[in-house]
Amino acid sequence: MYTYMTHGTCCRAFQVELDGDVVKEVKYMGGCDGNLKAICKIAQGMTVDQLAAAWEGNRCGMKPTSCADQLVKALREAQAATA
């Protein structure tokens, strides 16, 4: 599991596990429970690139980022750490 501390979101951190470039598991700490449960379920089985295409750059209100955007950053970092 790779831990990523988020920046600019209510969620404080993501823990992600990859199998190559496929998301195996995502856990979160803090944030909107219902939305993040859904994000984690949707992410499982998808590739990092698929999620990045859909979620990278998404914003939450006036914030420059969102939990989905931060998850993509977490996945990219986890991918780089295992390369």
mmCIF file of the N, C-alpha and C atoms, coordinates in Angstrom:
data_MODEL
# 
_entry.id   MODEL 
# 
loop_
_atom_site.group_PDB 
_atom_site.id 
_atom_site.type_symbol 
_atom_site.label_atom_id 
_atom_site.label_alt_id 
_atom_site.label_comp_id 
_atom_site.label_asym_id 
_atom_site.label_entity_id 
_atom_site.label_seq_id 
_atom_site.pdbx_PDB_ins_code 
_atom_site.Cartn_x 
_atom_site.Cartn_y 
_atom_site.Cartn_z 
_atom_site.occupancy 
_atom_site.B_iso_or_equiv 
_atom_site.pdbx_formal_charge 
_atom_site.auth_seq_id 
_atom_site.auth_comp_id 
_atom_site.auth_asym_id 
_atom_site.auth_atom_id 
_atom_site.pdbx_PDB_model_num 
ATOM 1   N N  . MET A 1 1  ? 0.848   -1.189 0.000   1.00 0.00 ? 1  MET A N  1 
ATOM 2   C CA . MET A 1 1  ? 0.000   0.000  0.000   1.00 0.00 ? 1  MET A CA 1 
ATOM 3   C C  . MET A 1 1  ? 0.886   1.243  0.000   1.00 0.00 ? 1  MET A C  1 
ATOM 4   N N  . TYR A 1 2  ? 0.541   2.178  -0.842  1.00 0.00 ? 2  TYR A N  1 
ATOM 5   C CA . TYR A 1 2  ? 1.250   3.457  -0.924  1.00 0.00 ? 2  TYR A CA 1 
ATOM 6   C C  . TYR A 1 2  ? 0.354   4.517  -0.289  1.00 0.00 ? 2  TYR A C  1 
ATOM 7   N N  . THR A 1 3  ? 0.906   5.323  0.602   1.00 0.00 ? 3  THR A N  1 
ATOM 8   C CA . THR A 1 3  ? 0.142   6.382  1.269   1.00 0.00 ? 3  THR A CA 1 
ATOM 9   C C  . THR A 1 3  ? 0.490   7.731  0.655   1.00 0.00 ? 3  THR A C  1 
ATOM 10  N N  . TYR A 1 4  ? -0.547  8.481  0.302   1.00 0.00 ? 4  TYR A N  1 
ATOM 11  C CA . TYR A 1 4  ? -0.400  9.819  -0.273  1.00 0.00 ? 4  TYR A CA 1 
ATOM 12  C C  . TYR A 1 4  ? -1.176  10.793 0.600   1.00 0.00 ? 4  TYR A C  1 
ATOM 13  N N  . MET A 1 5  ? -0.498  11.804 1.104   1.00 0.00 ? 5  MET A N  1 
ATOM 14  C CA . MET A 1 5  ? -1.143  12.853 1.889   1.00 0.00 ? 5  MET A CA 1 
ATOM 15  C C  . MET A 1 5  ? -1.693  13.902 0.917   1.00 0.00 ? 5  MET A C  1 
ATOM 16  N N  . THR A 1 6  ? -2.994  14.122 0.967   1.00 0.00 ? 6  THR A N  1 
ATOM 17  C CA . THR A 1 6  ? -3.643  15.022 0.014   1.00 0.00 ? 6  THR A CA 1 
ATOM 18  C C  . THR A 1 6  ? -3.353  16.489 0.335   1.00 0.00 ? 6  THR A C  1 
ATOM 19  N N  . HIS A 1 7  ? -3.635  17.332 -0.635  1.00 0.00 ? 7  HIS A N  1 
ATOM 20  C CA . HIS A 1 7  ? -3.426  18.776 -0.514  1.00 0.00 ? 7  HIS A CA 1 
ATOM 21  C C  . HIS A 1 7  ? -4.666  19.506 -1.018  1.00 0.00 ? 7  HIS A C  1 
ATOM 22  N N  . GLY A 1 8  ? -5.287  20.309 -0.166  1.00 0.00 ? 8  GLY A N  1 
ATOM 23  C CA . GLY A 1 8  ? -6.400  21.140 -0.601  1.00 0.00 ? 8  GLY A CA 1 
ATOM 24  C C  . GLY A 1 8  ? -7.757  20.463 -0.637  1.00 0.00 ? 8  GLY A C  1 
ATOM 25  N N  . THR A 1 9  ? -7.898  19.308 0.030   1.00 0.00 ? 9  THR A N  1 
ATOM 26  C CA . THR A 1 9  ? -9.186  18.614 0.059   1.00 0.00 ? 9  THR A CA 1 
ATOM 27  C C  . THR A 1 9  ? -9.562  18.246 1.487   1.00 0.00 ? 9  THR A C  1 
ATOM 28  N N  . CYS A 1 10 ? -10.806 17.883 1.678   1.00 0.00 ? 10 CYS A N  1 
ATOM 29  C CA . CYS A 1 10 ? -11.274 17.444 2.999   1.00 0.00 ? 10 CYS A CA 1 
ATOM 30  C C  . CYS A 1 10 ? -10.676 16.087 3.359   1.00 0.00 ? 10 CYS A C  1 
ATOM 31  N N  . CYS A 1 11 ? -10.521 15.234 2.372   1.00 0.00 ? 11 CYS A N  1 
ATOM 32  C CA . CYS A 1 11 ? -9.861  13.949 2.571   1.00 0.00 ? 11 CYS A CA 1 
ATOM 33  C C  . CYS A 1 11 ? -8.394  14.229 2.916   1.00 0.00 ? 11 CYS A C  1 
ATOM 34  N N  . ARG A 1 12 ? -7.901  13.584 3.974   1.00 0.00 ? 12 ARG A N  1 
ATOM 35  C CA . ARG A 1 12 ? -6.530  13.856 4.427   1.00 0.00 ? 12 ARG A CA 1 
ATOM 36  C C  . ARG A 1 12 ? -5.482  12.987 3.734   1.00 0.00 ? 12 ARG A C  1 
ATOM 37  N N  . ALA A 1 13 ? -5.880  11.771 3.325   1.00 0.00 ? 13 ALA A N  1 
ATOM 38  C CA . ALA A 1 13 ? -4.903  10.864 2.727   1.00 0.00 ? 13 ALA A CA 1 
ATOM 39  C C  . ALA A 1 13 ? -5.608  9.745  1.963   1.00 0.00 ? 13 ALA A C  1 
ATOM 40  N N  . PHE A 1 14 ? -4.882  9.198  0.994   1.00 0.00 ? 14 PHE A N  1 
ATOM 41  C CA . PHE A 1 14 ? -5.306  7.996  0.287   1.00 0.00 ? 14 PHE A CA 1 
ATOM 42  C C  . PHE A 1 14 ? -4.232  6.933  0.483   1.00 0.00 ? 14 PHE A C  1 
ATOM 43  N N  . GLN A 1 15 ? -4.662  5.705  0.610   1.00 0.00 ? 15 GLN A N  1 
ATOM 44  C CA . GLN A 1 15 ? -3.768  4.561  0.540   1.00 0.00 ? 15 GLN A CA 1 
ATOM 45  C C  . GLN A 1 15 ? -4.184  3.798  -0.702  1.00 0.00 ? 15 GLN A C  1 
ATOM 46  N N  . VAL A 1 16 ? -3.219  3.542  -1.578  1.00 0.00 ? 16 VAL A N  1 
ATOM 47  C CA . VAL A 1 16 ? -3.538  2.878  -2.836  1.00 0.00 ? 16 VAL A CA 1 
ATOM 48  C C  . VAL A 1 16 ? -2.639  1.664  -3.036  1.00 0.00 ? 16 VAL A C  1 
ATOM 49  N N  . GLU A 1 17 ? -3.209  0.658  -3.676  1.00 0.00 ? 17 GLU A N  1 
ATOM 50  C CA . GLU A 1 17 ? -2.445  -0.527 -4.045  1.00 0.00 ? 17 GLU A CA 1 
ATOM 51  C C  . GLU A 1 17 ? -2.678  -0.783 -5.522  1.00 0.00 ? 17 GLU A C  1 
ATOM 52  N N  . LEU A 1 18 ? -1.584  -0.926 -6.245  1.00 0.00 ? 18 LEU A N  1 
ATOM 53  C CA . LEU A 1 18 ? -1.640  -1.168 -7.684  1.00 0.00 ? 18 LEU A CA 1 
ATOM 54  C C  . LEU A 1 18 ? -1.137  -2.560 -8.013  1.00 0.00 ? 18 LEU A C  1 
ATOM 55  N N  . ASP A 1 19 ? -1.655  -3.111 -9.090  1.00 0.00 ? 19 ASP A N  1 
ATOM 56  C CA . ASP A 1 19 ? -1.139  -4.333 -9.687  1.00 0.00 ? 19 ASP A CA 1 
ATOM 57  C C  . ASP A 1 19 ? -0.708  -3.928 -11.086 1.00 0.00 ? 19 ASP A C  1 
ATOM 58  N N  . GLY A 1 20 ? 0.546   -3.566 -11.226 1.00 0.00 ? 20 GLY A N  1 
ATOM 59  C CA . GLY A 1 20 ? 1.007   -2.957 -12.476 1.00 0.00 ? 20 GLY A CA 1 
ATOM 60  C C  . GLY A 1 20 ? 0.419   -1.564 -12.580 1.00 0.00 ? 20 GLY A C  1 
ATOM 61  N N  . ASP A 1 21 ? -0.391  -1.332 -13.617 1.00 0.00 ? 21 ASP A N  1 
ATOM 62  C CA . ASP A 1 21 ? -1.045  -0.029 -13.753 1.00 0.00 ? 21 ASP A CA 1 
ATOM 63  C C  . ASP A 1 21 ? -2.538  -0.094 -13.423 1.00 0.00 ? 21 ASP A C  1 
ATOM 64  N N  . VAL A 1 22 ? -2.971  -1.225 -12.853 1.00 0.00 ? 22 VAL A N  1 
ATOM 65  C CA . VAL A 1 22 ? -4.382  -1.415 -12.508 1.00 0.00 ? 22 VAL A CA 1 
ATOM 66  C C  . VAL A 1 22 ? -4.578  -1.190 -11.011 1.00 0.00 ? 22 VAL A C  1 
ATOM 67  N N  . VAL A 1 23 ? -5.612  -0.447 -10.674 1.00 0.00 ? 23 VAL A N  1 
ATOM 68  C CA . VAL A 1 23 ? -5.911  -0.159 -9.271  1.00 0.00 ? 23 VAL A CA 1 
ATOM 69  C C  . VAL A 1 23 ? -6.500  -1.410 -8.621  1.00 0.00 ? 23 VAL A C  1 
ATOM 70  N N  . LYS A 1 24 ? -5.842  -1.857 -7.572  1.00 0.00 ? 24 LYS A N  1 
ATOM 71  C CA . LYS A 1 24 ? -6.296  -3.041 -6.848  1.00 0.00 ? 24 LYS A CA 1 
ATOM 72  C C  . LYS A 1 24 ? -7.170  -2.645 -5.664  1.00 0.00 ? 24 LYS A C  1 
ATOM 73  N N  . GLU A 1 25 ? -6.746  -1.606 -4.928  1.00 0.00 ? 25 GLU A N  1 
ATOM 74  C CA . GLU A 1 25 ? -7.496  -1.181 -3.749  1.00 0.00 ? 25 GLU A CA 1 
ATOM 75  C C  . GLU A 1 25 ? -7.211  0.282  -3.444  1.00 0.00 ? 25 GLU A C  1 
ATOM 76  N N  . VAL A 1 26 ? -8.222  0.979  -2.928  1.00 0.00 ? 26 VAL A N  1 
ATOM 77  C CA . VAL A 1 26 ? -8.077  2.365  -2.491  1.00 0.00 ? 26 VAL A CA 1 
ATOM 78  C C  . VAL A 1 26 ? -8.766  2.511  -1.144  1.00 0.00 ? 26 VAL A C  1 
ATOM 79  N N  . LYS A 1 27 ? -8.071  3.124  -0.196  1.00 0.00 ? 27 LYS A N  1 
ATOM 80  C CA . LYS A 1 27 ? -8.649  3.479  1.101   1.00 0.00 ? 27 LYS A CA 1 
ATOM 81  C C  . LYS A 1 27 ? -8.428  4.970  1.307   1.00 0.00 ? 27 LYS A C  1 
ATOM 82  N N  . TYR A 1 28 ? -9.268  5.583  2.121   1.00 0.00 ? 28 TYR A N  1 
ATOM 83  C CA . TYR A 1 28 ? -9.155  7.020  2.357   1.00 0.00 ? 28 TYR A CA 1 
ATOM 84  C C  . TYR A 1 28 ? -9.294  7.329  3.836   1.00 0.00 ? 28 TYR A C  1 
ATOM 85  N N  . MET A 1 29 ? -8.804  8.504  4.220   1.00 0.00 ? 29 MET A N  1 
ATOM 86  C CA . MET A 1 29 ? -8.949  8.996  5.590   1.00 0.00 ? 29 MET A CA 1 
ATOM 87  C C  . MET A 1 29 ? -9.554  10.390 5.525   1.00 0.00 ? 29 MET A C  1 
ATOM 88  N N  . GLY A 1 30 ? -10.684 10.562 6.187   1.00 0.00 ? 30 GLY A N  1 
ATOM 89  C CA . GLY A 1 30 ? -11.362 11.848 6.198   1.00 0.00 ? 30 GLY A CA 1 
ATOM 90  C C  . GLY A 1 30 ? -12.149 12.070 4.924   1.00 0.00 ? 30 GLY A C  1 
ATOM 91  N N  . GLY A 1 31 ? -12.801 13.197 4.853   1.00 0.00 ? 31 GLY A N  1 
ATOM 92  C CA . GLY A 1 31 ? -13.542 13.554 3.656   1.00 0.00 ? 31 GLY A CA 1 
ATOM 93  C C  . GLY A 1 31 ? -14.991 13.106 3.684   1.00 0.00 ? 31 GLY A C  1 
ATOM 94  N N  . CYS A 1 32 ? -15.639 13.219 2.557   1.00 0.00 ? 32 CYS A N  1 
ATOM 95  C CA . CYS A 1 32 ? -17.054 12.885 2.411   1.00 0.00 ? 32 CYS A CA 1 
ATOM 96  C C  . CYS A 1 32 ? -17.209 11.378 2.230   1.00 0.00 ? 32 CYS A C  1 
ATOM 97  N N  . ASP A 1 33 ? -17.681 10.713 3.250   1.00 0.00 ? 33 ASP A N  1 
ATOM 98  C CA . ASP A 1 33 ? -17.731 9.256  3.285   1.00 0.00 ? 33 ASP A CA 1 
ATOM 99  C C  . ASP A 1 33 ? -18.442 8.649  2.076   1.00 0.00 ? 33 ASP A C  1 
ATOM 100 N N  . GLY A 1 34 ? -19.614 9.105  1.767   1.00 0.00 ? 34 GLY A N  1 
ATOM 101 C CA . GLY A 1 34 ? -20.385 8.523  0.665   1.00 0.00 ? 34 GLY A CA 1 
ATOM 102 C C  . GLY A 1 34 ? -19.709 8.693  -0.681  1.00 0.00 ? 34 GLY A C  1 
ATOM 103 N N  . ASN A 1 35 ? -19.277 9.895  -0.992  1.00 0.00 ? 35 ASN A N  1 
ATOM 104 C CA . ASN A 1 35 ? -18.628 10.145 -2.281  1.00 0.00 ? 35 ASN A CA 1 
ATOM 105 C C  . ASN A 1 35 ? -17.327 9.374  -2.411  1.00 0.00 ? 35 ASN A C  1 
ATOM 106 N N  . LEU A 1 36 ? -16.541 9.338  -1.337  1.00 0.00 ? 36 LEU A N  1 
ATOM 107 C CA . LEU A 1 36 ? -15.257 8.652  -1.412  1.00 0.00 ? 36 LEU A CA 1 
ATOM 108 C C  . LEU A 1 36 ? -15.414 7.132  -1.487  1.00 0.00 ? 36 LEU A C  1 
ATOM 109 N N  . LYS A 1 37 ? -16.439 6.593  -0.845  1.00 0.00 ? 37 LYS A N  1 
ATOM 110 C CA . LYS A 1 37 ? -16.710 5.154  -1.000  1.00 0.00 ? 37 LYS A CA 1 
ATOM 111 C C  . LYS A 1 37 ? -16.985 4.842  -2.467  1.00 0.00 ? 37 LYS A C  1 
ATOM 112 N N  . ALA A 1 38 ? -17.772 5.690  -3.116  1.00 0.00 ? 38 ALA A N  1 
ATOM 113 C CA . ALA A 1 38 ? -18.098 5.487  -4.531  1.00 0.00 ? 38 ALA A CA 1 
ATOM 114 C C  . ALA A 1 38 ? -16.854 5.620  -5.406  1.00 0.00 ? 38 ALA A C  1 
ATOM 115 N N  . ILE A 1 39 ? -16.050 6.624  -5.154  1.00 0.00 ? 39 ILE A N  1 
ATOM 116 C CA . ILE A 1 39 ? -14.823 6.824  -5.924  1.00 0.00 ? 39 ILE A CA 1 
ATOM 117 C C  . ILE A 1 39 ? -13.919 5.603  -5.797  1.00 0.00 ? 39 ILE A C  1 
ATOM 118 N N  . CYS A 1 40 ? -13.775 5.082  -4.597  1.00 0.00 ? 40 CYS A N  1 
ATOM 119 C CA . CYS A 1 40 ? -12.915 3.916  -4.369  1.00 0.00 ? 40 CYS A CA 1 
ATOM 120 C C  . CYS A 1 40 ? -13.439 2.691  -5.100  1.00 0.00 ? 40 CYS A C  1 
ATOM 121 N N  . LYS A 1 41 ? -14.754 2.482  -5.085  1.00 0.00 ? 41 LYS A N  1 
ATOM 122 C CA . LYS A 1 41 ? -15.343 1.336  -5.793  1.00 0.00 ? 41 LYS A CA 1 
ATOM 123 C C  . LYS A 1 41 ? -15.152 1.462  -7.299  1.00 0.00 ? 41 LYS A C  1 
ATOM 124 N N  . ILE A 1 42 ? -15.384 2.638  -7.828  1.00 0.00 ? 42 ILE A N  1 
ATOM 125 C CA . ILE A 1 42 ? -15.239 2.865  -9.272  1.00 0.00 ? 42 ILE A CA 1 
ATOM 126 C C  . ILE A 1 42 ? -13.785 2.658  -9.702  1.00 0.00 ? 42 ILE A C  1 
ATOM 127 N N  . ALA A 1 43 ? -12.850 3.088  -8.881  1.00 0.00 ? 43 ALA A N  1 
ATOM 128 C CA . ALA A 1 43 ? -11.428 3.019  -9.233  1.00 0.00 ? 43 ALA A CA 1 
ATOM 129 C C  . ALA A 1 43 ? -10.914 1.585  -9.340  1.00 0.00 ? 43 ALA A C  1 
ATOM 130 N N  . GLN A 1 44 ? -11.445 0.681  -8.534  1.00 0.00 ? 44 GLN A N  1 
ATOM 131 C CA . GLN A 1 44 ? -10.952 -0.699 -8.537  1.00 0.00 ? 44 GLN A CA 1 
ATOM 132 C C  . GLN A 1 44 ? -11.125 -1.337 -9.914  1.00 0.00 ? 44 GLN A C  1 
ATOM 133 N N  . GLY A 1 45 ? -10.025 -1.909 -10.405 1.00 0.00 ? 45 GLY A N  1 
ATOM 134 C CA . GLY A 1 45 ? -10.049 -2.594 -11.692 1.00 0.00 ? 45 GLY A CA 1 
ATOM 135 C C  . GLY A 1 45 ? -9.757  -1.706 -12.888 1.00 0.00 ? 45 GLY A C  1 
ATOM 136 N N  . MET A 1 46 ? -9.716  -0.397 -12.673 1.00 0.00 ? 46 MET A N  1 
ATOM 137 C CA . MET A 1 46 ? -9.410  0.514  -13.774 1.00 0.00 ? 46 MET A CA 1 
ATOM 138 C C  . MET A 1 46 ? -7.918  0.813  -13.790 1.00 0.00 ? 46 MET A C  1 
ATOM 139 N N  . THR A 1 47 ? -7.431  1.263  -14.933 1.00 0.00 ? 47 THR A N  1 
ATOM 140 C CA . THR A 1 47 ? -6.021  1.636  -15.013 1.00 0.00 ? 47 THR A CA 1 
ATOM 141 C C  . THR A 1 47 ? -5.836  3.073  -14.535 1.00 0.00 ? 47 THR A C  1 
ATOM 142 N N  . VAL A 1 48 ? -4.603  3.377  -14.184 1.00 0.00 ? 48 VAL A N  1 
ATOM 143 C CA . VAL A 1 48 ? -4.272  4.746  -13.762 1.00 0.00 ? 48 VAL A CA 1 
ATOM 144 C C  . VAL A 1 48 ? -4.602  5.720  -14.889 1.00 0.00 ? 48 VAL A C  1 
ATOM 145 N N  . ASP A 1 49 ? -4.270  5.375  -16.117 1.00 0.00 ? 49 ASP A N  1 
ATOM 146 C CA . ASP A 1 49 ? -4.533  6.269  -17.253 1.00 0.00 ? 49 ASP A CA 1 
ATOM 147 C C  . ASP A 1 49 ? -6.025  6.480  -17.489 1.00 0.00 ? 49 ASP A C  1 
ATOM 148 N N  . GLN A 1 50 ? -6.838  5.439  -17.312 1.00 0.00 ? 50 GLN A N  1 
ATOM 149 C CA . GLN A 1 50 ? -8.284  5.589  -17.470 1.00 0.00 ? 50 GLN A CA 1 
ATOM 150 C C  . GLN A 1 50 ? -8.837  6.584  -16.448 1.00 0.00 ? 50 GLN A C  1 
ATOM 151 N N  . LEU A 1 51 ? -8.405  6.434  -15.202 1.00 0.00 ? 51 LEU A N  1 
ATOM 152 C CA . LEU A 1 51 ? -8.885  7.342  -14.157 1.00 0.00 ? 51 LEU A CA 1 
ATOM 153 C C  . LEU A 1 51 ? -8.367  8.755  -14.374 1.00 0.00 ? 51 LEU A C  1 
ATOM 154 N N  . ALA A 1 52 ? -7.125  8.872  -14.794 1.00 0.00 ? 52 ALA A N  1 
ATOM 155 C CA . ALA A 1 52 ? -6.558  10.197 -15.053 1.00 0.00 ? 52 ALA A CA 1 
ATOM 156 C C  . ALA A 1 52 ? -7.333  10.911 -16.149 1.00 0.00 ? 52 ALA A C  1 
ATOM 157 N N  . ALA A 1 53 ? -7.709  10.187 -17.189 1.00 0.00 ? 53 ALA A N  1 
ATOM 158 C CA . ALA A 1 53 ? -8.459  10.799 -18.295 1.00 0.00 ? 53 ALA A CA 1 
ATOM 159 C C  . ALA A 1 53 ? -9.797  11.359 -17.822 1.00 0.00 ? 53 ALA A C  1 
ATOM 160 N N  . ALA A 1 54 ? -10.402 10.699 -16.856 1.00 0.00 ? 54 ALA A N  1 
ATOM 161 C CA . ALA A 1 54 ? -11.715 11.131 -16.370 1.00 0.00 ? 54 ALA A CA 1 
ATOM 162 C C  . ALA A 1 54 ? -11.635 12.132 -15.218 1.00 0.00 ? 54 ALA A C  1 
ATOM 163 N N  . TRP A 1 55 ? -10.656 11.980 -14.332 1.00 0.00 ? 55 TRP A N  1 
ATOM 164 C CA . TRP A 1 55 ? -10.680 12.721 -13.071 1.00 0.00 ? 55 TRP A CA 1 
ATOM 165 C C  . TRP A 1 55 ? -9.597  13.778 -12.902 1.00 0.00 ? 55 TRP A C  1 
ATOM 166 N N  . GLU A 1 56 ? -8.507  13.679 -13.631 1.00 0.00 ? 56 GLU A N  1 
ATOM 167 C CA . GLU A 1 56 ? -7.407  14.630 -13.451 1.00 0.00 ? 56 GLU A CA 1 
ATOM 168 C C  . GLU A 1 56 ? -7.870  16.042 -13.788 1.00 0.00 ? 56 GLU A C  1 
ATOM 169 N N  . GLY A 1 57 ? -7.603  16.971 -12.892 1.00 0.00 ? 57 GLY A N  1 
ATOM 170 C CA . GLY A 1 57 ? -7.979  18.364 -13.114 1.00 0.00 ? 57 GLY A CA 1 
ATOM 171 C C  . GLY A 1 57 ? -9.372  18.729 -12.628 1.00 0.00 ? 57 GLY A C  1 
ATOM 172 N N  . ASN A 1 58 ? -10.155 17.754 -12.183 1.00 0.00 ? 58 ASN A N  1 
ATOM 173 C CA . ASN A 1 58 ? -11.487 18.079 -11.637 1.00 0.00 ? 58 ASN A CA 1 
ATOM 174 C C  . ASN A 1 58 ? -11.328 18.945 -10.396 1.00 0.00 ? 58 ASN A C  1 
ATOM 175 N N  . ARG A 1 59 ? -12.238 19.879 -10.239 1.00 0.00 ? 59 ARG A N  1 
ATOM 176 C CA . ARG A 1 59 ? -12.191 20.806 -9.109  1.00 0.00 ? 59 ARG A CA 1 
ATOM 177 C C  . ARG A 1 59 ? -13.411 20.622 -8.228  1.00 0.00 ? 59 ARG A C  1 
ATOM 178 N N  . CYS A 1 60 ? -13.256 20.966 -6.966  1.00 0.00 ? 60 CYS A N  1 
ATOM 179 C CA . CYS A 1 60 ? -14.358 20.937 -6.000  1.00 0.00 ? 60 CYS A CA 1 
ATOM 180 C C  . CYS A 1 60 ? -14.701 22.381 -5.654  1.00 0.00 ? 60 CYS A C  1 
ATOM 181 N N  . GLY A 1 61 ? -15.806 22.865 -6.184  1.00 0.00 ? 61 GLY A N  1 
ATOM 182 C CA . GLY A 1 61 ? -16.178 24.256 -5.938  1.00 0.00 ? 61 GLY A CA 1 
ATOM 183 C C  . GLY A 1 61 ? -15.093 25.195 -6.439  1.00 0.00 ? 61 GLY A C  1 
ATOM 184 N N  . MET A 1 62 ? -14.670 26.099 -5.575  1.00 0.00 ? 62 MET A N  1 
ATOM 185 C CA . MET A 1 62 ? -13.642 27.079 -5.939  1.00 0.00 ? 62 MET A CA 1 
ATOM 186 C C  . MET A 1 62 ? -12.222 26.565 -5.673  1.00 0.00 ? 62 MET A C  1 
ATOM 187 N N  . LYS A 1 63 ? -12.114 25.368 -5.132  1.00 0.00 ? 63 LYS A N  1 
ATOM 188 C CA . LYS A 1 63 ? -10.786 24.802 -4.853  1.00 0.00 ? 63 LYS A CA 1 
ATOM 189 C C  . LYS A 1 63 ? -10.106 24.438 -6.171  1.00 0.00 ? 63 LYS A C  1 
ATOM 190 N N  . PRO A 1 64 ? -8.781  24.497 -6.219  1.00 0.00 ? 64 PRO A N  1 
ATOM 191 C CA . PRO A 1 64 ? -8.069  24.150 -7.454  1.00 0.00 ? 64 PRO A CA 1 
ATOM 192 C C  . PRO A 1 64 ? -7.926  22.645 -7.678  1.00 0.00 ? 64 PRO A C  1 
ATOM 193 N N  . THR A 1 65 ? -8.489  21.840 -6.787  1.00 0.00 ? 65 THR A N  1 
ATOM 194 C CA . THR A 1 65 ? -8.375  20.389 -6.874  1.00 0.00 ? 65 THR A CA 1 
ATOM 195 C C  . THR A 1 65 ? -9.637  19.750 -6.303  1.00 0.00 ? 65 THR A C  1 
ATOM 196 N N  . SER A 1 66 ? -9.671  18.434 -6.283  1.00 0.00 ? 66 SER A N  1 
ATOM 197 C CA . SER A 1 66 ? -10.787 17.688 -5.706  1.00 0.00 ? 66 SER A CA 1 
ATOM 198 C C  . SER A 1 66 ? -10.241 16.357 -5.193  1.00 0.00 ? 66 SER A C  1 
ATOM 199 N N  . CYS A 1 67 ? -11.069 15.600 -4.510  1.00 0.00 ? 67 CYS A N  1 
ATOM 200 C CA . CYS A 1 67 ? -10.631 14.281 -4.053  1.00 0.00 ? 67 CYS A CA 1 
ATOM 201 C C  . CYS A 1 67 ? -10.301 13.380 -5.240  1.00 0.00 ? 67 CYS A C  1 
ATOM 202 N N  . ALA A 1 68 ? -11.083 13.442 -6.295  1.00 0.00 ? 68 ALA A N  1 
ATOM 203 C CA . ALA A 1 68 ? -10.808 12.625 -7.483  1.00 0.00 ? 68 ALA A CA 1 
ATOM 204 C C  . ALA A 1 68 ? -9.474  13.023 -8.115  1.00 0.00 ? 68 ALA A C  1 
ATOM 205 N N  . ASP A 1 69 ? -9.216  14.308 -8.222  1.00 0.00 ? 69 ASP A N  1 
ATOM 206 C CA . ASP A 1 69 ? -7.948  14.808 -8.760  1.00 0.00 ? 69 ASP A CA 1 
ATOM 207 C C  . ASP A 1 69 ? -6.785  14.371 -7.867  1.00 0.00 ? 69 ASP A C  1 
ATOM 208 N N  . GLN A 1 70 ? -6.957  14.468 -6.560  1.00 0.00 ? 70 GLN A N  1 
ATOM 209 C CA . GLN A 1 70 ? -5.910  14.053 -5.629  1.00 0.00 ? 70 GLN A CA 1 
ATOM 210 C C  . GLN A 1 70 ? -5.659  12.549 -5.688  1.00 0.00 ? 70 GLN A C  1 
ATOM 211 N N  . LEU A 1 71 ? -6.708  11.773 -5.926  1.00 0.00 ? 71 LEU A N  1 
ATOM 212 C CA . LEU A 1 71 ? -6.520  10.330 -6.065  1.00 0.00 ? 71 LEU A CA 1 
ATOM 213 C C  . LEU A 1 71 ? -5.664  10.022 -7.281  1.00 0.00 ? 71 LEU A C  1 
ATOM 214 N N  . VAL A 1 72 ? -5.868  10.732 -8.365  1.00 0.00 ? 72 VAL A N  1 
ATOM 215 C CA . VAL A 1 72 ? -5.032  10.541 -9.557  1.00 0.00 ? 72 VAL A CA 1 
ATOM 216 C C  . VAL A 1 72 ? -3.574  10.852 -9.218  1.00 0.00 ? 72 VAL A C  1 
ATOM 217 N N  . LYS A 1 73 ? -3.337  11.911 -8.466  1.00 0.00 ? 73 LYS A N  1 
ATOM 218 C CA . LYS A 1 73 ? -1.972  12.252 -8.056  1.00 0.00 ? 73 LYS A CA 1 
ATOM 219 C C  . LYS A 1 73 ? -1.383  11.127 -7.204  1.00 0.00 ? 73 LYS A C  1 
ATOM 220 N N  . ALA A 1 74 ? -2.186  10.576 -6.311  1.00 0.00 ? 74 ALA A N  1 
ATOM 221 C CA . ALA A 1 74 ? -1.742  9.461  -5.457  1.00 0.00 ? 74 ALA A CA 1 
ATOM 222 C C  . ALA A 1 74 ? -1.374  8.256  -6.320  1.00 0.00 ? 74 ALA A C  1 
ATOM 223 N N  . LEU A 1 75 ? -2.203  7.951  -7.305  1.00 0.00 ? 75 LEU A N  1 
ATOM 224 C CA . LEU A 1 75 ? -1.950  6.803  -8.168  1.00 0.00 ? 75 LEU A CA 1 
ATOM 225 C C  . LEU A 1 75 ? -0.688  7.004  -9.007  1.00 0.00 ? 75 LEU A C  1 
ATOM 226 N N  . ARG A 1 76 ? -0.496  8.202  -9.503  1.00 0.00 ? 76 ARG A N  1 
ATOM 227 C CA . ARG A 1 76 ? 0.713   8.503  -10.290 1.00 0.00 ? 76 ARG A CA 1 
ATOM 228 C C  . ARG A 1 76 ? 1.971   8.348  -9.427  1.00 0.00 ? 76 ARG A C  1 
ATOM 229 N N  . GLU A 1 77 ? 1.912   8.854  -8.193  1.00 0.00 ? 77 GLU A N  1 
ATOM 230 C CA . GLU A 1 77 ? 3.065   8.725  -7.293  1.00 0.00 ? 77 GLU A CA 1 
ATOM 231 C C  . GLU A 1 77 ? 3.326   7.263  -6.954  1.00 0.00 ? 77 GLU A C  1 
ATOM 232 N N  . ALA A 1 78 ? 2.278   6.499  -6.676  1.00 0.00 ? 78 ALA A N  1 
ATOM 233 C CA . ALA A 1 78 ? 2.431   5.084  -6.363  1.00 0.00 ? 78 ALA A CA 1 
ATOM 234 C C  . ALA A 1 78 ? 3.022   4.340  -7.553  1.00 0.00 ? 78 ALA A C  1 
ATOM 235 N N  . GLN A 1 79 ? 2.575   4.694  -8.738  1.00 0.00 ? 79 GLN A N  1 
ATOM 236 C CA . GLN A 1 79 ? 3.076   4.076  -9.962  1.00 0.00 ? 79 GLN A CA 1 
ATOM 237 C C  . GLN A 1 79 ? 4.571   4.372  -10.134 1.00 0.00 ? 79 GLN A C  1 
ATOM 238 N N  . ALA A 1 80 ? 4.959   5.604  -9.911  1.00 0.00 ? 80 ALA A N  1 
ATOM 239 C CA . ALA A 1 80 ? 6.368   6.003  -10.043 1.00 0.00 ? 80 ALA A CA 1 
ATOM 240 C C  . ALA A 1 80 ? 7.237   5.328  -8.979  1.00 0.00 ? 80 ALA A C  1 
ATOM 241 N N  . ALA A 1 81 ? 6.687   5.152  -7.785  1.00 0.00 ? 81 ALA A N  1 
ATOM 242 C CA . ALA A 1 81 ? 7.447   4.543  -6.686  1.00 0.00 ? 81 ALA A CA 1 
ATOM 243 C C  . ALA A 1 81 ? 7.729   3.069  -6.927  1.00 0.00 ? 81 ALA A C  1 
ATOM 244 N N  . THR A 1 82 ? 6.873   2.421  -7.713  1.00 0.00 ? 82 THR A N  1 
ATOM 245 C CA . THR A 1 82 ? 7.057   0.985  -7.958  1.00 0.00 ? 82 THR A CA 1 
ATOM 246 C C  . THR A 1 82 ? 7.781   0.718  -9.284  1.00 0.00 ? 82 THR A C  1 
ATOM 247 N N  . ALA A 1 83 ? 8.044   1.777  -10.042 1.00 0.00 ? 83 ALA A N  1 
ATOM 248 C CA . ALA A 1 83 ? 8.684   1.605  -11.359 1.00 0.00 ? 83 ALA A CA 1 
ATOM 249 C C  . ALA A 1 83 ? 10.190  1.379  -11.231 1.00 0.00 ? 83 ALA A C  1 
# 
